[in-house]
Amino acid sequence: MDSIPSSDVVNKANEALTANGFVVTIVDNAEAAKLKALELIPEGSEVMTMTSKTLDDIGLAKELNESGKFNSVRTQMNAMDRVTQKREMSKIGGVHEFAVVSSHAVTEDGKLIWASNTGSQIPAIAYGADKVIVVASTKKIVKNIDDGLKRIYETVLPKESVRVQAAYGMPESNVRELFILNNVSPMMPGRVQIILINEDLGF
């Protein structure tokens, strides 16, 4: 459940995702994924990068937040006070031009699954962002939702717990919320773009 699948599995997921209204691009490596994502985001755009080891691994988060070429919501939020400006942070963190995120599981029948400790990334993905760009390794492709949940609890959560211990001093991470995106509304064609990478990246 944590290795690059066969091309048949990748193609099956691609066909199902496309049928469900997602726009899918399959690339071979991290550099190609980064270039494709940057191709989709015009310079000067308002961008929110969700916390993601995948985005860090491919250098995309750094480019979007630190290059000065984009209006980084993450950078704005990092300069705010989480106690006194919590409501304002919630507002700007949920509504923007582009949300850039990874996914914890992608099903062969064309669904995306996220687990969250705080729920902070879910509003933008579900509705708030004009465009959502999902960057994920093909190792995250699973048979169905049940296998996706199994992947979250058995593969992602232990690794994320190690990450938050190092980054924030937290004892462990938690799955407090789950979000499944079944398809894209025909009223919003092209809203969700998925870049699948045939390389072992992220959790």
Secondary structure, DSSP 4 states (H G I P E B T S, - for coil): --S---HHHHHHHHHHHHHTT-EEEEESSHHHHHHHHHHHS-TT-EEEEPP-HHHHHTTHHHHHHHSSSSEEHHHHHHTS-TTTTHHHHHHHHH-EEEEEE--SEEETTS-EEEEESS-TTHHIIIIIEEEEEEEEEGGGEESSHHHHHHHIIIIIHHHHHHHHHHHH--S-----EEEEE----TTSTT-EEEEEESS----
